[in-house]
Amino acid sequence: MDKEIIKKLAQLAKLKVDDSEIEIYDYQLSAVLHHLDSLAGAIDLINNKYDEGQEVNTNEVADAFLANDEVENWPEEEIAMSLIRAHQNDDGFIIVPAIKS
């Protein structure tokens, strides 16, 4: 992505961005745009199948256009520290207050 575009976007968002941050924003914005492009491709696939009267398999769409996330476990010491800092925990699970509507 062009540096000037990033500076203009930062200005529009009223963010102060120095030159050392531009490369980071370039990487992050490119990743966001790539993801949005993938979603647009999925929407096009769904619309084309509907237009052709075909049934849409959402698993097929997800497999074709969405990233496979890799699940990583937290380090044991980080889990232990999180449980210690939690107000309440039970057998390795953090207890949070119920949401009341």
KOLLO-809000 format. One record per residue (C-alpha): residue in one letter; y, x, z. Coordinates in steps of 0.05 Angstrom, whole numbers, padded with zeros to 5 digits, always signed. Layout:
! residues N
AYXZ
...
//
This chain:
! residues 101
M+00000+00000+00000
D+00070+00025-00016
K+00110+00054+00043
E+00171+00014+00023
I+00132-00051+00025
I+00108-00035+00096
K+00179-00019+00117
K+00204-00084+00087
L+00148-00124+00121
A+00166-00091+00187
Q+00239-00108+00177
L+00222-00181+00161
A+00179-00184+00224
K+00235-00151+00263
L+00191-00092+00282
K+00214-00021+00289
V+00165+00024+00252
D+00174+00099+00248
D+00145+00142+00193
S+00086+00165+00237
E+00063+00092+00243
I+00066+00075+00169
E-00003+00104+00153
I-00034+00063+00210
Y-00001-00001+00185
D-00022+00016+00114
Y-00095+00020+00136
Q-00091-00043+00179
L-00054-00086+00128
S-00100-00063+00072
A-00160-00084+00114
V-00128-00153+00128
L-00112-00163+00054
H-00183-00142+00035
H-00211-00193+00084
L-00166-00248+00058
D-00188-00231-00013
S-00260-00238+00009
L-00246-00306+00039
A-00210-00328-00025
G-00273-00307-00064
A-00315-00350-00018
I-00269-00409-00028
D-00272-00399-00104
L-00349-00397-00101
I-00351-00462-00060
N-00301-00497-00106
N-00339-00475-00169
K-00405-00501-00141
Y-00373-00568-00123
D-00341-00573-00192
E-00410-00561-00223
G-00442-00613-00177
Q-00484-00561-00141
E-00501-00562-00068
V-00466-00508-00028
N-00508-00464+00018
T-00460-00438+00071
N-00508-00381+00090
E-00505-00357+00017
V-00430-00358+00019
A-00428-00321+00086
D-00477-00268+00063
A-00439-00256-00001
F-00368-00252+00026
L-00367-00237+00100
A-00377-00170+00134
N-00439-00156+00175
D-00415-00142+00244
E-00448-00088+00284
V-00459-00106+00357
E-00453-00049+00406
N-00468-00052+00480
W-00416-00029+00529
P-00430+00035+00567
E-00464+00019+00634
E-00408+00049+00675
E-00357+00004+00639
I-00399-00058+00653
A-00405-00038+00726
M-00330-00027+00732
S-00315-00094+00699
L-00361-00131+00747
I-00329-00095+00806
R-00260-00116+00783
A-00280-00188+00769
H-00261-00236+00824
Q-00330-00266+00823
N-00395-00247+00789
D-00466-00270+00791
D-00525-00228+00767
G-00485-00189+00716
F-00442-00247+00692
I-00368-00256+00707
I-00352-00324+00736
V-00286-00353+00711
P-00250-00416+00734
A-00266-00480+00696
I-00215-00503+00646
K-00188-00571+00666
S-00159-00617+00615
//
